[in-house]
Structure formats: structure tokens, C-alpha cells
Amino acid sequence: MEKMMKLVRDKIPAVIKKGGRTPVYCSLKGQENSKAFRYLLMEKLQEEVRELAETEPTLMCAVTEELADILEVVDALLDSYGITPNSLAQVRGKKREENGSFENRIFLMGVE
């Protein structure tokens, strides 16, 4: 058996079956698994960010797909913590108001 040991999207077991293989998996639903699920989501987020960093920046389709994967993981994290998109937008707006955004692309080299 080829070991995978990672969080995957809901339809991946069916995709594996269509390919003629047998997936071995379990569900992490339930409060008793919430800590493990969040940990695996954090791992998945790191995986997706690495994939984005390794993507050729001129391949806009690939960049868009990796960003979509990142947002999917972020949405799952929001849901697992019970955070609404609206409350996230409010916090994001407040932080943007206090600290700015990245519009001016400022690179801080140090502080004297």
C-alpha cells in the first residue's frame, strides 16, 4: 500500500476509485477530532503555500489554481474555528486601516 497520510478534499476517494485503485481513509468529523483536523489543515495550508511558491509565476492558470487551493483551506479553517467570513473581513479591514496593505510594496531593510 502506498502511504499518503494527508488531508484531502472530499471527492478524492472517488477519484482514486475511478482510477482503479482502492483508497484507505477515515473521516475526522466530530468534536473529538477537531484538534487533529485543525493540525492537518495547517499542514495542508503549508503544502499549498509551498506549491504556490514553486509555481512558475508566468503561468497564471497554475497560480490561480494554487491560490484557489489556499483559499479552500482557509475557508475550512474558518469553519473549524466557527469564524464567519464577515467577522474575518471586519478584522482584516481593521488591520488594513491600522497597518496598511501591500499596495506600495514596501520592503523594510532594517531599523536604526
Secondary structure as a PSIPRED ss2 file (coil, helix, strand):
# PSIPRED VFORMAT (PSIPRED V4.0)

   1 M C   1.000  0.000  0.000
   2 E C   1.000  0.000  0.000
   3 K C   1.000  0.000  0.000
   4 M C   1.000  0.000  0.000
   5 M C   1.000  0.000  0.000
   6 K C   1.000  0.000  0.000
   7 L C   1.000  0.000  0.000
   8 V C   1.000  0.000  0.000
   9 R C   1.000  0.000  0.000
  10 D C   1.000  0.000  0.000
  11 K C   1.000  0.000  0.000
  12 I H   0.000  1.000  0.000
  13 P H   0.000  1.000  0.000
  14 A H   0.000  1.000  0.000
  15 V H   0.000  1.000  0.000
  16 I H   0.000  1.000  0.000
  17 K H   0.000  1.000  0.000
  18 K H   0.000  1.000  0.000
  19 G C   1.000  0.000  0.000
  20 G C   1.000  0.000  0.000
  21 R C   1.000  0.000  0.000
  22 T C   1.000  0.000  0.000
  23 P C   1.000  0.000  0.000
  24 V C   1.000  0.000  0.000
  25 Y C   1.000  0.000  0.000
  26 C C   1.000  0.000  0.000
  27 S C   1.000  0.000  0.000
  28 L C   1.000  0.000  0.000
  29 K C   1.000  0.000  0.000
  30 G C   1.000  0.000  0.000
  31 Q H   0.000  1.000  0.000
  32 E H   0.000  1.000  0.000
  33 N H   0.000  1.000  0.000
  34 S H   0.000  1.000  0.000
  35 K H   0.000  1.000  0.000
  36 A H   0.000  1.000  0.000
  37 F H   0.000  1.000  0.000
  38 R H   0.000  1.000  0.000
  39 Y H   0.000  1.000  0.000
  40 L H   0.000  1.000  0.000
  41 L H   0.000  1.000  0.000
  42 M H   0.000  1.000  0.000
  43 E H   0.000  1.000  0.000
  44 K H   0.000  1.000  0.000
  45 L H   0.000  1.000  0.000
  46 Q H   0.000  1.000  0.000
  47 E H   0.000  1.000  0.000
  48 E H   0.000  1.000  0.000
  49 V H   0.000  1.000  0.000
  50 R H   0.000  1.000  0.000
  51 E H   0.000  1.000  0.000
  52 L H   0.000  1.000  0.000
  53 A H   0.000  1.000  0.000
  54 E H   0.000  1.000  0.000
  55 T C   1.000  0.000  0.000
  56 E C   1.000  0.000  0.000
  57 P C   1.000  0.000  0.000
  58 T C   1.000  0.000  0.000
  59 L C   1.000  0.000  0.000
  60 M H   0.000  1.000  0.000
  61 C H   0.000  1.000  0.000
  62 A H   0.000  1.000  0.000
  63 V H   0.000  1.000  0.000
  64 T H   0.000  1.000  0.000
  65 E H   0.000  1.000  0.000
  66 E H   0.000  1.000  0.000
  67 L H   0.000  1.000  0.000
  68 A H   0.000  1.000  0.000
  69 D H   0.000  1.000  0.000
  70 I H   0.000  1.000  0.000
  71 L H   0.000  1.000  0.000
  72 E H   0.000  1.000  0.000
  73 V H   0.000  1.000  0.000
  74 V H   0.000  1.000  0.000
  75 D H   0.000  1.000  0.000
  76 A H   0.000  1.000  0.000
  77 L H   0.000  1.000  0.000
  78 L H   0.000  1.000  0.000
  79 D H   0.000  1.000  0.000
  80 S H   0.000  1.000  0.000
  81 Y H   0.000  1.000  0.000
  82 G C   1.000  0.000  0.000
  83 I C   1.000  0.000  0.000
  84 T C   1.000  0.000  0.000
  85 P H   0.000  1.000  0.000
  86 N H   0.000  1.000  0.000
  87 S H   0.000  1.000  0.000
  88 L H   0.000  1.000  0.000
  89 A H   0.000  1.000  0.000
  90 Q H   0.000  1.000  0.000
  91 V H   0.000  1.000  0.000
  92 R H   0.000  1.000  0.000
  93 G H   0.000  1.000  0.000
  94 K H   0.000  1.000  0.000
  95 K H   0.000  1.000  0.000
  96 R H   0.000  1.000  0.000
  97 E H   0.000  1.000  0.000
  98 E H   0.000  1.000  0.000
  99 N H   0.000  1.000  0.000
 100 G C   1.000  0.000  0.000
 101 S C   1.000  0.000  0.000
 102 F C   1.000  0.000  0.000
 103 E C   1.000  0.000  0.000
 104 N C   1.000  0.000  0.000
 105 R C   1.000  0.000  0.000
 106 I C   1.000  0.000  0.000
 107 F C   1.000  0.000  0.000
 108 L C   1.000  0.000  0.000
 109 M C   1.000  0.000  0.000
 110 G C   1.000  0.000  0.000
 111 V C   1.000  0.000  0.000
 112 E C   1.000  0.000  0.000
